[in-house]
Amino acid sequence: MNTKRLTDEKYAGIPAMIEQGISLAEIAAICGVTTGTLQVQCSRRGVSLRKGGHLRKGGHPLPRRQLSLADAPLTLSNTALMALQTAAQAMGVDKARLASDLLEKITMDNLYRAVLDVEEAA
């Protein structure tokens, strides 16, 4: 499906649809995109897909906590680690901060299926 179908007017109407209780699947159908595309594109634009949400720009909605996974190591391929390092340098942050920010965004905007490109069960 084509993300160009998500016009500024459609983005502007998404918060109202959420408040009316229209499901993400229904909103995606109205916009002519998949649910995953809707989630990713709204996340990129700072459009909240949670009822009671609003347009957010930067910052973190909740205080951060340090998480240590000593009992469950996170493994990345060398390719992924090098790409993370390159992206972090280009953005002017360290790779741990970039990884943390990515996980925060995925979690807060419920982008697990979209990022992993997994279709939702019908």
C-alpha positions in Angstrom: 0.0 0.0 0.0 1.1 3.6 -0.5 2.0 6.0 2.3 1.2 8.9 0.0 -2.4 8.2 0.8 -1.8 9.5 4.2 -2.4 13.2 3.4 -2.1 16.0 6.0 -5.8 16.1 6.1 -6.0 12.4 7.0 -3.4 12.8 9.7 -5.3 15.7 11.2 -8.4 13.6 11.4 -6.8 10.6 13.1 -6.9 11.9 16.7 -10.7 12.5 16.3 -11.2 9.0 15.0 -9.3 7.5 17.9 -11.4 9.5 20.3 -14.6 8.2 18.6 -13.4 4.7 19.3 -12.6 3.8 15.7 -10.2 0.9 15.7 -6.7 1.1 14.2 -7.7 -1.4 11.5 -10.7 0.7 10.6 -8.6 3.9 10.5 -6.0 2.2 8.3 -8.7 1.0 5.9 -10.1 4.6 5.7 -6.6 5.9 5.0 -5.9 3.1 2.5 -2.9 1.7 4.3 -2.1 -1.3 6.4 -2.3 -1.0 10.2 1.5 -1.3 10.4 2.0 1.5 7.9 -0.5 3.6 9.9 1.4 3.0 13.1 4.8 3.7 11.7 3.8 6.9 9.8 1.9 8.3 12.8 4.8 7.6 15.0 7.1 9.4 12.6 4.8 12.4 12.7 4.2 12.3 16.4 0.5 11.5 16.1 -0.6 9.4 19.1 -2.8 6.4 18.4 -3.9 6.1 22.0 -7.3 7.4 23.2 -6.7 10.6 25.1 -3.5 11.0 23.2 -2.4 14.2 21.4 0.3 15.4 19.0 3.7 14.9 20.7 7.0 16.4 19.7 10.2 15.0 21.1 10.8 14.3 24.8 9.8 11.3 26.8 6.3 11.2 28.3 7.5 9.3 31.4 10.6 9.5 33.5 13.3 7.0 32.4 14.6 4.1 34.4 17.8 2.3 33.8 17.3 -1.3 32.8 19.9 -3.9 33.1 19.4 -7.3 31.5 22.3 -9.2 33.1 20.3 -12.4 33.2 19.1 -12.0 29.6 21.8 -10.6 27.3 20.7 -8.8 24.2 22.5 -10.1 21.1 23.0 -8.2 17.9 24.7 -9.2 14.7 27.9 -7.3 13.9 26.1 -5.8 10.9 23.3 -4.5 13.1 25.8 -3.2 15.8 27.8 -1.4 13.1 24.7 0.1 11.6 23.5 1.2 15.0 26.9 2.9 15.7 26.8 4.6 12.3 23.3 5.9 12.8 24.1 7.1 16.4 27.2 9.0 15.2 25.2 10.6 12.4 22.6 11.7 15.0 25.1 12.9 17.5 24.2 10.4 20.2 25.9 7.3 21.6 24.7 3.9 20.5 23.2 3.0 23.9 21.1 6.1 23.9 19.9 5.5 20.3 19.0 1.8 21.2 17.2 3.1 24.3 15.3 5.7 22.3 14.3 3.2 19.7 13.0 0.7 22.3 11.1 3.5 24.1 9.4 4.6 20.9 8.5 1.1 19.8 7.1 0.4 23.3 5.2 3.7 23.8 3.6 3.6 20.3 3.0 -0.2 20.3 5.0 -0.7 17.1 6.2 -4.2 17.7 4.3 -5.8 14.8 4.9 -2.9 12.5 8.7 -2.9 13.1 8.9 -6.7 12.8 6.6 -6.6 9.8 4.2 -9.1 11.3 0.5 -8.9 10.3 -2.1 -8.7 13.0 -4.4 -11.6 13.6 -7.8 -11.1 12.1 
